Amino acid sequence: MATTQQSIFASYDKDPKFYDEIFDEKGNVKKVYQTLFDLYSGHSSQDFAKLNDKAKASFFNQGITFQVYTDQEAKEKIFPFDLFPRIIDQKEWDTIERGVLQRSKALNHFIWDIYHDKKIIKQGIVPLDLITSSANYLHQMIGVDPPGGIYNHISGTDLIKHSDGKYYVLEDNIRCPSGVSYVICNRTALKRALFGVFNHYNAHTVTDYAQNLLEIMESVKPRGVDEPNCVVITPGVYNSAYYEHSYLAKSMGVELVEGRDLFVENDFVYMQTIKGPERVDVIYRRIDDAFLDPLEFRPDSALGVPGLFSAYKKGNVCLVNAPGTGFADDKAVYTYMPEIIKYYLGEEPILNNVHTYHCSRPDELKYVLENVDKLVIKPVDEAGGYGISIGNRLTQEEIEKVKKTIQASPRKYIAQPIMSLSVHATYIEESESFESRHVDLRTFCLQGADKDFVLKGGLTRVALKKGNLIVNSSQGGGSKDTWVLKK
């Protein structure tokens, strides 16, 4: 490891408590990373400072930003990007791909069953109150058959690699999973900054996502439509993920619209254009359920389209993802995923679940309250890392506050053991060197009426703060390019 001591990796701290993606247990660089490590080691700290600035400029020039919300204000930030890519070999990726597709298919069966026959409830596998008490369960969806029979067209599954070297699913995201545009832009930025590194590795492309998404959308067109007109609907420029909305619409070659651009007439949806009204058949919606239609949900919504849900129920338009999917990615439902997979698919789960405690169960609530310092406490319906409490980082006063919050509404919280997220070499501007930081992986799976697709890459999110386990960009995290190698 002499090279390490003379390079920008000199301050890299290899902690045996965590699974290191780059170094093995003896401190040697893993074979799959050796070429990349040698290439990067040849750069000085000054070289990398310049390359890092170049990557940031690439993101700035592309307008790759996101909003961070606080109690006082909303700030727009450039999405932090790390220059050292994560590498996943084909064998490891095959397991991931099969596992996330399995979960997505099982969740789709589950949602259909809950809004129709409820067999899984009648057979006592999943309790009814767990479903009906979810804020994201929509009674309006009972009996509704979505075009193509698909509810969760787009699924984002969050994975971590634990200290045992195995992948675990942290959560499923099937409402409006975000982040895929950053996957593609990370690849673009890395090519601009360090194009030569791609000559040494044969990685799958990630730029085929938009084309596959469009094909998935077209596959769930309403009956009687030959050439569907697809659009992306956004809450507007002030939404935290507006960049992604505009990027995907542009990449697919479809219109980006707001609610005010659409109207419903005779249960059909139309888009206003300078040439007159155009019928809309498939809508990739990036608006939450509650704001979709003021006639059906929140009457004060100015973001949705009056009459949209009625058109959807009649089968005259398809919404991607379907309304009412959110109960299935509720973190309290997550613990039943092994049973859900077995029930609908007759298969053993390919990917592991993290053991989860339901605070709504008296015995498990008692355990959680007695062991907050050893657990991660999560609200069941939040996203973006908001509301999470990591027990061993809390003061006694903060622990007591968390206990009171849980006791006030046990159904809203679950708890999990503090998992040891794997670490990866990450460029830190302050030290102008690479240091170990915790990472996770968000995968993107698409389901259509006649095809499935899993993006061979995904979003590797990195906790840029030393020792932090929360990787979300809204909590100060960044991301890496993720290479899935071809055989």
N, C-alpha and C positions, 0 to 999 in steps of 0.2 A: 504493500500500500504506500510505497514511497512517493508515487505520483500524487496521491491525495494530499500529503503533507505540504506539497509545493504548489498546490493549485487552489482554485476557488472552492474546493471541497475541504480545505484544511480544517475548517471549524465545524464540519459535519459531526454531529453527536449520535452515535449508534447506541440506542437504548434497547437492551435485550427484552424489555417488557412488551415491546411492540413489534409486530410483524413489519419488517422493512422490505419495501417493494424492490429496492435496488441492491442491497447488501445481504449476503447470506449470514448464517449464525456465526461463521468464523470471521466475518468482516470483509470477505472478498466480494467483489462485484459479480452479480449474477450474469451468467453467460449471455442472456438476451439483452442485457444493458451494456455489455462490455464495450462494444464499438461506439455507442453513443457517449458513454462515460469518457472514453479516450478522446473523442472529438471535443467534448466540452472542456475537459481538463487542459486542452491545448490553448484555451483562451485565458487571458489575464482578467483581473477584476475590472480593469478599465474597458476592455473589450465588451464584457458582459453588461456593464453599465450603459454603454452605447447601444448595444443590441436591445436591452430592456426598454430604453427610451424609444427606440425604433418601433418596438411592438406596441407600446402605449400610443405612439403617434398613429399607428395603423388603426387602432381601435377608435381613437378620437376622430380621425378623418372619415371613418365609416359610420360614425355616430352611434357606436355601440355603447349604450348607457342603460342605466336602470335607476329606479327611484328608491330611496331609503326613507321610510316614514318614521318620525319620532312624534312625541306628544306635542312638540312645538311647531314642527315644519316638515316639509318633504324636500329632500335634496336629490339632485340628479348627479350621478357619479359614473365615471368610466368603469367598465367592468374589469376588475383586476385579472391579469393574465400572466401565468407563469411559463417561462421558456422551456422548462424541462418536461418533455412529454411522458405520459404513463404508457407502458407497453404491456399488452395482454396477448399471450400466444394463442394460436388457433384452438388448441385443446381446451384451455381454460375458458376461452370465449364460447365454445360450443355448449359447455355446461350452463354458462350464464344465459345464452340465447334460448336454449330449451327451457330453462327455468322461468324466465320472465314471460315467455309465450304461454307456458303452462298456466301461470298465475292469471294472465290476461284473459285467457279462454275460460278459466274457472270462474272468474269474476263476472264475465258476461253471462254465463249460465245462471249464476247466483242472482244477479239483478233481474233477469227475466223471471225467474222463479218467484222472487219476492213480490214482484208486481203482477203476478198471475196466480199460480197454483199454491205457492207457499209450502211446497212439500218438505223442504228442509226444516221448516219451523214445525210443521205437523208431526214430523218424525223426531222432534226433540233434539236436533243437532245444534241449531242456533236458536236462542230464546227470542220470542217475539218482541219483548220490551226493549231489547237491545237495538232493534231496527226502528221501531216506532218512536223511540225516545231520541233518535238522531235528528239533529236540526236539518240534515240534508236529505231526509226521507220526504218524498213528495207524494201525498195521497192522490194528487192529480194525475200521476203516472200509472195508477192501477188500471190494468187492462189495455194500456197503450202498447201497440206493436210498432217499434221503430223500423223504418225501411231497411231491408237486409237482415233484420234480426240482431243488429249490433247496437250496443249501448256505449261501451267504452272503446271507441275507434282508436283513441290515442291513450296509451298508458305510460306513465313514468314510474319506474320501479327503482327505489333507492337501495343500494347495496353497500355493505362495508365488508372488509376482510379483517377478521378478528385475529388475535394473537396466535390462534391455533392454525392459521393459514387458510381457513375456510371462509366462504362467502356467506353472509347472513343478510336477509332482507330487513331493512329498517322500517320501510313503509311503502304502500302502493299509492299512487296518485292518479286518479281517473276522472277528476273533474275538468280542470284546465291545466294539465301539466306543462310547465314552461321550462325554457333553457336550451331547447334544441338549436336555436339560431346561434347561440354562443359556441356550440360544438363545431359548427361549420366555420364560424369566424375565427375560432382558435386555430383551426387548420390553416386558414388563409394568412393569419398573422404570423404563424410560425414559419410558413413558407417564405414570407417576405423577409423575415429577420434572419433565418438560417436555412435557406433553401437546400444547401448541400447535404444536410443530414438525411434528407429523404432518398438520396442516392444509395444509402447503405441499408435501407430497410424496405420491405415490400408490404406496405400497409394498405388495408382496405380504404376506399374512398368514403367520405361522409357527405359528399355533395349530392348524393342521389336521394336524399330524404324528401325534398320538396316534390320531386317527380312521383315518388311512391305515395306521398300524402295525397297528391291530387288524384292518383289512380284509386286510392282507397275511397276518397270522397265521391268520385264518379261511380264507384261500384255500389254505393248505397243510394243511388238516385231514386226518386219516387217512381211508382209504376206508370208506364205509358210515356216516359221521357226517354228519348234516344240520346240526345246530346245535352247533358245537364249543365246549367249555368251555376257555377260555384263562386262563393264569395267568402271573405273573412270579415267578421264583424268585431269591432273594437270599441271599448268604452271611450277612446279618444287619446289625444296626445299626452294627457297628464297621467295616464295609467303607467304603473311601474314597468310593464313589459311591452310598452308601445313599440319599441324598436323591433321586438320579435314579431309582433303582429304585421308591421309594415314589411319586414324582411320576408316573411313567409308568403304574404300575398304577392309581392313582387317576384319571388322565386318561382311561384306556381303560375304566374301570369294571370292572376285573377284580381278582381276589384277588392280594395280595402274599403269597407263601408262603416258608417256609424248608424245607430238606430234611426236617426232622422232622415237617412238616405233611403229607407225602406218603408213600404206600406203594405197593408193587407186588404184585399178586395175579394169578396166571395170565397174566402178561405184559401186564397192563393197569395203568395208573397211576390212583391214587385220592387224593383230598384228604379229610382228616378234617375234618368239620364237626360242629356241635352237632346237626344233623339226620341225621347218619350219613354214610357215605362217598359222595363224588361223583366220578364218573369225570373225569379230566383228559385233554384231547385235544391241546392245543398248549401248550408251555412256552417262554416267552421267558426264557432262562437267562442270568443274570449271574454264573455260577459257572464257573471255569476247568475245562477238560477233565479235568484230573487229579483233581478233587474231585467229579465228577458222580456217580460210582457206585463205592462201595468194593469191590464184587464184581468189577469190571472194571478199575479203574484203581488209585488209591492206596487200599490197604486201611485206612489210618488216617484216612480222610476222615470227618469228622462233619458235613460240609456237604451231602453229596449224598444220593441215594436208592438204597438197595440194589435191584438189579434193573432200574433205569431204562434202562440201555443195552440190555438184552435186549428190553425192551418197544419201544424205538426201532428195533432191528434187525428186529423182527417187523412194523413199520409201524403199531403201535397207538398211538403218540404221536409228535408232531413236536417236535423241538428247534430253537429259533431262537436263534442260528445253529447249524448242524450241528457236532457234534464233529469235530475234525481239520481244520478250515479253516486253522489257524494256519500251516501250512507255506507256504501260498500268499501270505501277507503277510510272510513272512520277508524281511528286507532284502537277503539274497543272491539271492532269487528275483526281487525287484523289477527288477533290471537286465534281465531277460528279458521284461518286460511288452510292449515293442513287438513282439517276435516272437510272444508269446502272443496278442496281439490280432490280428495278421495271420493266424496259423495257424487260430484258431477262428472269427473273424468275417470274414476276407478284407478287412479294412479297414486303412487307415493310422491310427496313433494320433492322436487329436484333441488330446490334451494331451501336453506334453513330459515326458520323464524327465530327471532330473539324472544326468550321467555318474557311474558308480559303479565303484569298484575292489574286486574280490574279494580279500581277503587270503589265501584258500585257493589262489589261483593264484600260483605262484612268481614269475613276472615282475611281476605286479601287487603282490605283497607287497613285492618289492624296491623298487618305486617308492614305495609308501606309507611304508616305513621310512626312505627317503631324503628324504621330503617331508612329514613329519608336521606341520611348522609351517605348511604351506599347505593343510591338509586338515581336514575334520571326520571324526572317527573315531566309528563307531556300532556298538554290539553289535547283532547281527541279530535278536534276539528280545526285546529290552527295549521298554518303552513308558513314556510319561510324562516323557521327557527324561532318564531315568536312564542313566548310563554313557556319556554323550556327551562327547567331548573336542574342543574347538575349538582347532586347532593354534596359531593366532597369538595365543592368550591364555595359552599355557603357558610356563612357565619351562623352561630347558634340562634341569633336573633332572626336571620333570614329563614332558617329551618322552621322556626316556630310560625313565621308568617306563611310559609308554604303549607304547613299543616292546616292552618285555619282556612286557607283558600280551598284546599282539597275537601275538608269537612263541610264547607258551605255548599259544595256541589260535587259530590263524589263521582257522579256519572260523567262529568266533564274531563276526568283525568285518568290516565293509566301510568304505570311505572315500569321501568325496565332496569336490569342490571347495567352498570356503567361498562359499556363495551370498549375494548381497546382497538380503536380504529387504526388501520395500518398507516405507516408513515412513508413519505416520499421526499426525495430531494427537491427543495423549492428555493428559488432565488429570492433572497431578502435584500431589499434595497438599502436598508440601514447599515447592514454589515458588508454589503457588496460581495456576498458569498452565498453558497448553498447551505441550507440547514434543513433538518427534518421537520416536516409538518404533517398533521393528520389529513387524510383524504377519504372521500367516499366516491361512489359512482352512481349517477342517474342514467338508466337506460331508457330508450324510447322504442315502444312496440306499437305497431299499427295493425288493426284488424278491419277487414272489409268483408263484403258479402262473399267474395270469391278469392281473396288473397290475404296473406299475412306478411308482415315485414318487421324485422328488428334492425335498427340502425347499428352497423358494425363500428361502434365507437362509444358514444355516450359522453356525458359530461362528468369529468373528474373534477370534483369540487375540493378545494383545499382551504383549511383553516389557517389563515396567514398569521394569526396571533399565536405566539409560542405557547404550547400546551393546551390550546383551545380545541374542543371537540366539535364545536358547531361550525359547519362549513358553509352555511347559507350566505349568499352575497349580501343579503339584508343585515347580516350580523358580522360583516367585515371579512367575509370569505372571498376567495378568487377561484380560478379554474385553470385546468391544464388541457392541452391537446391529448387525446386518447387514441393510441394506435392499436388496432387489432391486426395482428400479422396474418398474412396469407400462408398457407401450408408451403 
